[in-house]
Amino acid sequence: MISIARAAILAAAIALPSVSAVAQTQSPPDLRNKVKVDYLEPRDPGPNDAKAQEAYKRYRVIYERMVKRQVLEEFAAFMAPLRLPVGLRVRTQECNGQVNAFYDPSEWTIKLCYEFLDNLEEKAAKSAEAQGFTRAEAVVGGFLMVLLHEAGHAMSDIFELPVLGREEDSADQLAAFVMLQFGPDVARTAINGAAFYWLTSWNGGDWFPHFDTHSTGSQRAATFLCIGYGGDPERFKDLVEKRWLPKERADNCGREYQQVRLAFRKTMLPYIDQEVLKKVQGTKWLKPDDGKW
């Protein structure tokens, strides 16, 4: 699972216009695994629907950018340390206008919608700085969050991981935990981006959201902030000072982090090939200008 984080970080960076094709200092390791990738081309709606045509042009830019940089291929390489018993597919596609990303257990496939990627960039451009986040944090962290979250669902399904509580909450906790495994700067970008996305997402206005399988946006933001603070209090102490994370919650975050850490060690660690992991960890992927344009 640790390799998932590196792959997602790279994927987030590659998804952005500013990242060049020579951003890496090393080539990714040539590792074969059971992860396959697809880029499904956006569908041209024709000239009669101006709104749909504008959306298509934006999706096309995203599609071409990801294909050129081979982001999903590199993600697959980073998944190599996981001893997957079945094939896992990762795909970018249109989703009939739905801003979404999801794991389909019937196909063992993580599906990333162009609508989601487009919406993520739009949200970052409109409100990231006003909310106290950088645009790079919003885009890189938001992309990383959703890919890790859906990868958490895939791992729960494929390895039949035990879950006490809602699987959606478990996937968020797993994503937040993995974000912290790659140094303070990467962790801060990822946690901040995840928090931005959920703090600016719809929380409902009536009773219905509380019957959903997901927690509300503000609750999900608090989960990422709490795991971040619990795993690295010094790095994330300003979250408490700014009251993004209330002290009443922060006081228990160290314990929450340790619970997730123990669950990871007991459920996922046995499926990770340590020798292959070392090869994957030998490459640096995230660059200082990732997410800036």
Beta strands, then each sheet from edge to edge (+ up, - down):
strand 1: 35-39
strand 2: 88-93
strand 3: 101-104
strand 4: 109-113
sheet 1: 1+ 2+ 4+ 3-
end
